[in-house]
Amino acid sequence: MSVQEYFATGPEFERPIYEAVAAALTELGPLVVDAVQVGILFKRVRTFAELRPQRARVVLSFWLSRPLDHPRVVRSLGGPRRFAHFVHLREPQDVDDEVRDWLAEAYLSSPE
């Protein structure tokens, strides 16, 4: 499904958050954006970040090669080499410098 098809039926608050994340990632280099039934996947060779909508927010998950202990991270999974971290985004402004830095790290640590 295309990104346009995905957003044709989704909640209105989701698209501006997607656009903020996508804008941060497209500055980094080649990127595959895959819209699926449950959300949006960002890939190089494999998925390194995802957006999944919930009732009043979007959950951003991203994979790093290290654990991340931060108050904005609501959950982490994984180890010993890859760690998935989850952050709640309620508006595009939540995609701030901190989140952009984590996304850049996830992008750069993902295989090309």
The 8 nearest C-alpha neighbors of each residue, nearest first, counted from 0:
[[1, 34, 4, 35, 5, 2, 33, 36],
 [0, 2, 4, 3, 34, 5, 33, 35],
 [1, 3, 5, 34, 4, 6, 0, 33],
 [2, 4, 1, 6, 5, 7, 0, 34],
 [5, 3, 7, 1, 2, 6, 0, 8],
 [4, 6, 2, 3, 7, 1, 34, 8],
 [7, 5, 9, 3, 8, 4, 2, 14],
 [6, 8, 4, 5, 9, 3, 2, 10],
 [7, 9, 6, 5, 10, 4, 11, 3],
 [10, 8, 6, 7, 11, 5, 13, 14],
 [9, 11, 12, 13, 8, 6, 14, 52],
 [10, 12, 13, 14, 9, 15, 6, 8],
 [13, 11, 10, 14, 15, 16, 90, 56],
 [12, 14, 16, 11, 10, 15, 17, 57],
 [13, 15, 17, 16, 12, 18, 11, 6],
 [16, 14, 18, 17, 91, 13, 19, 12],
 [15, 17, 91, 19, 14, 18, 13, 90],
 [16, 18, 14, 20, 15, 19, 21, 13],
 [17, 19, 15, 21, 16, 20, 22, 14],
 [20, 18, 16, 22, 17, 21, 91, 15],
 [19, 21, 17, 23, 22, 18, 24, 16],
 [20, 22, 18, 24, 23, 19, 17, 25],
 [23, 21, 19, 25, 20, 24, 18, 26],
 [24, 22, 20, 21, 26, 25, 99, 19],
 [23, 25, 21, 26, 27, 22, 20, 103],
 [26, 24, 27, 22, 28, 23, 21, 30],
 [25, 27, 24, 28, 23, 22, 29, 21],
 [28, 26, 25, 24, 103, 29, 23, 106],
 [27, 29, 26, 25, 30, 24, 106, 43],
 [30, 28, 25, 31, 27, 43, 26, 24],
 [29, 31, 43, 42, 28, 32, 25, 41],
 [32, 30, 42, 41, 43, 33, 29, 40],
 [33, 31, 41, 40, 42, 30, 34, 39],
 [32, 34, 40, 39, 35, 31, 41, 2],
 [33, 35, 39, 2, 0, 1, 38, 40],
 [36, 34, 38, 37, 39, 33, 0, 5],
 [35, 37, 38, 34, 5, 0, 39, 51],
 [38, 36, 35, 51, 39, 52, 34, 50],
 [39, 37, 51, 35, 50, 36, 34, 52],
 [38, 40, 34, 50, 49, 33, 35, 51],
 [41, 39, 49, 33, 32, 48, 34, 46],
 [40, 42, 32, 48, 46, 31, 49, 47],
 [43, 41, 46, 31, 45, 47, 44, 30],
 [42, 44, 45, 111, 30, 31, 46, 110],
 [45, 43, 111, 110, 42, 46, 109, 31],
 [46, 44, 42, 43, 47, 110, 109, 41],
 [45, 47, 42, 41, 48, 40, 43, 44],
 [46, 48, 62, 61, 42, 105, 41, 109],
 [49, 47, 61, 41, 60, 46, 40, 62],
 [50, 48, 40, 60, 39, 59, 41, 51],
 [49, 51, 59, 39, 38, 58, 57, 60],
 [52, 50, 38, 58, 57, 37, 49, 53],
 [53, 51, 57, 56, 58, 38, 50, 54],
 [52, 54, 56, 57, 55, 51, 58, 13],
 [53, 55, 56, 52, 57, 10, 12, 13],
 [56, 54, 53, 89, 57, 52, 12, 10],
 [57, 55, 89, 53, 88, 54, 52, 87],
 [56, 58, 52, 88, 51, 53, 87, 50],
 [57, 59, 87, 51, 50, 86, 88, 52],
 [60, 58, 50, 86, 85, 49, 87, 57],
 [59, 61, 85, 49, 84, 48, 58, 86],
 [60, 62, 48, 84, 47, 83, 105, 49],
 [63, 61, 83, 47, 82, 105, 84, 81],
 [64, 62, 105, 82, 65, 81, 83, 61],
 [63, 65, 81, 80, 82, 62, 108, 66],
 [66, 64, 63, 82, 67, 81, 80, 78],
 [65, 67, 82, 68, 64, 63, 75, 78],
 [68, 66, 69, 65, 84, 72, 75, 63],
 [67, 69, 66, 70, 72, 71, 75, 84],
 [68, 70, 72, 71, 67, 73, 66, 74],
 [71, 69, 72, 68, 73, 86, 67, 74],
 [72, 70, 69, 86, 73, 87, 85, 68],
 [73, 71, 86, 69, 70, 85, 74, 84],
 [72, 74, 85, 86, 71, 75, 70, 87],
 [75, 73, 85, 72, 84, 76, 86, 83],
 [76, 74, 84, 83, 85, 82, 77, 73],
 [77, 75, 83, 82, 84, 74, 78, 81],
 [78, 76, 82, 81, 83, 79, 75, 80],
 [79, 77, 80, 81, 82, 76, 66, 65],
 [78, 80, 81, 77, 82, 65, 64, 66],
 [81, 79, 78, 64, 82, 65, 77, 63],
 [82, 80, 64, 78, 63, 77, 79, 62],
 [81, 83, 77, 63, 62, 78, 76, 66],
 [84, 82, 62, 76, 75, 61, 77, 60],
 [83, 85, 75, 60, 61, 74, 72, 62],
 [86, 84, 60, 74, 72, 59, 73, 75],
 [85, 87, 72, 59, 73, 58, 71, 60],
 [86, 88, 58, 57, 59, 56, 89, 85],
 [89, 87, 57, 56, 93, 90, 58, 86],
 [90, 88, 56, 57, 87, 93, 55, 91],
 [89, 91, 92, 93, 88, 16, 12, 15],
 [90, 92, 16, 93, 94, 19, 15, 89],
 [91, 93, 94, 90, 95, 19, 16, 89],
 [92, 94, 91, 95, 90, 88, 89, 98],
 [95, 93, 92, 98, 91, 19, 99, 20],
 [94, 96, 93, 98, 97, 92, 99, 91],
 [97, 95, 99, 98, 100, 94, 101, 93],
 [96, 98, 100, 99, 95, 101, 94, 102],
 [97, 99, 101, 100, 95, 94, 96, 102],
 [100, 98, 96, 102, 97, 101, 103, 95],
 [99, 101, 103, 97, 98, 102, 96, 104],
 [102, 100, 104, 98, 103, 99, 105, 97],
 [103, 101, 99, 105, 104, 100, 106, 98],
 [104, 102, 106, 100, 105, 101, 107, 99],
 [103, 105, 101, 107, 102, 106, 108, 100],
 [106, 104, 102, 63, 108, 103, 62, 107],
 [107, 105, 103, 109, 104, 108, 102, 47],
 [106, 108, 104, 109, 105, 103, 110, 27],
 [107, 109, 105, 106, 104, 110, 63, 64],
 [108, 110, 106, 107, 105, 47, 111, 43],
 [111, 109, 44, 108, 43, 45, 107, 106],
 [110, 43, 44, 109, 45, 107, 108, 29]]
